[in-house]
Amino acid sequence: MPRALGEPLSSRCFAPECAPDEEGLAITLLPEEVELLRLVDLEGLEQEEAAAVLGVSRRTVWRDLHTARRKVAEALTTGKCLRMDRCPRVDEGKCPRKCRRGMQET
C-alpha cells in the first residue's frame, strides 16, 4: 500500500564540511523515513497520528522511525554522507555534491 508522503524536500544530500566522506560511503534515508522524521520530530505528532497521516500501522511507524533515527545518528557520529533515496537531481546528473547512484551504501 502506497504511503501518503508530503512535499519533496529541496535538499537531498548532507555531508560534513570539515571532513567529507572520502570513501564514497553514504547512508540512504528512504522517503518514508524522512517524512516520519518531519512529522514526529519536527512537527511533534505522536506516532499514532503520524501513522494515520501516512496510512500505515503504528508498528510500521515505530520501525521506520527507529531505523531513520539510527541512520541519522550513524551519519553524524561517523562523518558519512547522508542522502535521500530517489533524488531526481542524481538521476538527471545535476547533483551539486556529485552524488552517484552507484555509491556504496551502508
N, C-alpha and C positions, 0 to 999 in steps of 0.2 A: 504494500500500500504506500503510495507516494506521500511524503510529508509536506505540510504546508509551510514552506520556508519564507522568510521575509525578503526584503530587497537585497540584491547582491552587494557585497562590500566593495568600496572603492580601492582599498589597499589589500593586496592579496598575499604579499610575502613580507617577512620580517627577518632581519639578520643583524647580528651585533655589529656596531660601527667599529669598535676598537680591535676586535679580533674575529673578522668574518670567518666562517667555516671554510677551511682550506681543503678539506677532504671531499667536498661536494655532497656531504650527507645532509639530508633535510628531513624534518618531521612534518608529515602532512596531516592537516586537520580537514575532516570532511565537512561539507556544507551544513549538515545537521548538527555537528558538534559546535561549529561556530555559532549557529543560531541558538543553541542551548546556552552557550556561554553568555550571549547577549541577553536572552530572556531571563535567565536565573541570576547571573552575577552582575549584569549591568542594569537591567530593568527591575530586578527584585521580585520576580514572580516565584511562587512556590513551585516545586516540582510537579504537583498535580495540575496547577494552572498551565504550566509550560506543556505538559502532556496534552491537555485539551487544545491548546493553540496549534500544536503540531499534528494532532490526530493520532497519537501513539499512546501506549500504556505508560504508566508511571515507572514501571520497571525498566522500560526501554530508555526513558529519560534519565533515570539514575545511572544506568550502564553507560550511555553515551556521554553524559556529563562527567562521570568519573574518568573515562578514557580521555576526554578533551582536556581536563584539568591536569592529568598526568603528562600528556604531551606538552602542554604549555610549560609545566614545571621542568620537564626534561630539557626543553629548548633553552629556558632561562638559566638553568644551572650548568649546562654543558656547552653553551655557546653555539648550538646548532641553529641552522636556518629553520624558520617556521613558515610553511607555505600552506595556502588553502588549495584544496583539490578543485579541479575543474575551472581553473582560471583561464578566461578567454584570451588574456594577453599572452600567455605562454603558447597557446595553440596558434596564435597569429604571429608569433615571433617578435612581439612588441614588449616583452617584459623588461622594465628598466634595470632590474637586477640580473638580467641574463639567465633567468631560471630555465631549466631544460626539463622536458617531460621525462627524459631518461635518468634524472638524478637518482642517485642511490637514496633509498629511504629507510628510516628506522621505524 
